Amino acid sequence: MSAKLWEPSPERIARTNMTRFMQEARSVAGRDFSDYESLRAWSVEDPAAFWRLVWDFCGVVGEPGSVVVDDLGKLPGAKWFAEGHINYAANLLKERPAATEALVFWGEDKVKRRLSYAELQAEVSRFQQALIAMGVTKGDRVAGYMPNMPETIIAMLAATALGAIWSSASPDFGVQGVLDRFGQIEPKVLVACDGYFYNGKTHDCLEKLTAIVDKMPTVEKVVIVPYTSDAPVVTGVRNAVTWPDFVAGLAPAPIVFEALPFDHPLFIMFSSGTTGVPKCIVHGHGGTLLQQVKEHVLHCDEKPGDRVFYFTTCGWMMWNWLVAGLAAGSTLLLFDGSPFYPSGNVLFDYADAEKMTLFGTSAKWIDAVKKAGLEPKKTHSLETVRLLTSTGSPLAPESFDFVYEGIKEDVQLASISGGTDILSCFMLGNPISPVYRGEIQCRGLGMAVEVFDDEGKPVQGQKGELVCTKAFPSVPVGFWNDPDGAKFHAAYFDKYANTWTHGDWVELTETGGIVVYGRSDATLNPGGVRIGTAEIYRQVEKLPEVIEALVIGQDWDNDVRVVLFVRLREGVELSDDLQARIRKTIREGATPRHVPAKIVKVDDIPRTKSGKIVELAVRDVVHGRPVKNKEALANPEALELFAEVPDLQA
């Protein structure tokens, strides 16, 4: 069993929303719940009762109707709350004390702003009136090419309140990357910024915007937010107007909230797009809201007055997850820019300055802080931070150690995992259970998550496919431009009948936690034995000389050999001694099968704009196959480093 690193006190457990929910569930279920796992078991045995209780407990605004779900065994296709109606934006803009802060924004060290709930509602009202005046209605698409700033949330709320569909991308996307996404969904309105700040530098967006809009004829209006300049010149962009001009003369009025069917389209999200044009994943109002408030209120224990932060861009689903914190009554702490400017302490500075309670980030960032030699435990208070969440990639056991040794001792560390596909989590944290080294705390409430072996049988204590065997509310409505649902079905449901196959290679532990070993389509198969890539990363990235690594399986001599690429600290060479230590570390920490046949030094490792390394794209380059969509990458030039590497030709 993994070492227990943290456990909540009885007093802390007693104060949680999860404990209150458990008490209410007792009366609904007519039975006692001794711990989290017993509650989770009931939530998947009787999902109708569970999700109806979530609706009431979390104060969801809307009409549920009399039927919670029609056919739980139909996956996909089960209908949730089919008689009811709901509006996502209405739930995020529920009545709060007018002066309470809704949004706090830091744009690196250049911009700081605050909006109260009253100010947020006023701005949503004004922007919505402008949308109505230009004819935006249910089903129209409104897209944001925006930083993680207040106007992005305002525009999203104004549009989705009307039943329009929101989609977003971050402003560091190139022209083709935006067209590959928004070009498919044909937006009527594009909200964009004049530029953005990153690493202390100002980056202009107007030239890119001109090229983008010229190739999207459906765009009737481009609303440009002045961010890097007070009065941007927008005349070169077709149909462009500045945000102040768009809402000029409009006084705040009651916001229109359309009563919508539970599965009315809310967001269009995009797959990473590293193996072709991104898939357009459509998520509904009710499923997204119900799943996300469950996670914010129960799993993250958010209460009115909490101050919630996630380091994310608007091109990553964690932005869509973050904004739902408003429905829990939380204040959202927004940040846009580099998390290492002007120093690696900037996010810890933010946590102290704004009394952050939930600190959300990525596994790669935690590792980078560790390798930079920072010790926030000694330099910062972090007194208010009670929950630190990590996602984007598996969190290594050594990073668990660093959080408790170098950041804060008394903090719940929740590695979380799910994704764009469900706009939520399959496995995550919970505030009433211990944290074990290297493990995600639990499977989510209401999620019938299992681990299947090669025969499709559930297993515990061995690696297998992550699946979900029953319907859940945030199953996507479908894919855009997929009228018969064939692409949608092929993406998740072809492998096992009536079962969601997520594509993660995982293990269910004896504690009830989960360990993620990587994507199942990126697992290595030397000698026919499946190995998760994260198992190798956990070992090699222990070495101080290694900044990060990427591993693939190379087809070789009628088998597959493991090839490890390493990015080393400046001035470090890949000597025979270092190679020997890398192999020894992997052999001792994993197995001899994990030891790479080849180790290659590279100057950079390609990753998506949300920071995920792209093993499949590198594998294609090594095998001489084309990478179909380099625009999905933050650093596409890095792929060239993997083409025709001499060491891999023999």
Disulfide bonds with the S-S distance in Angstrom:
none
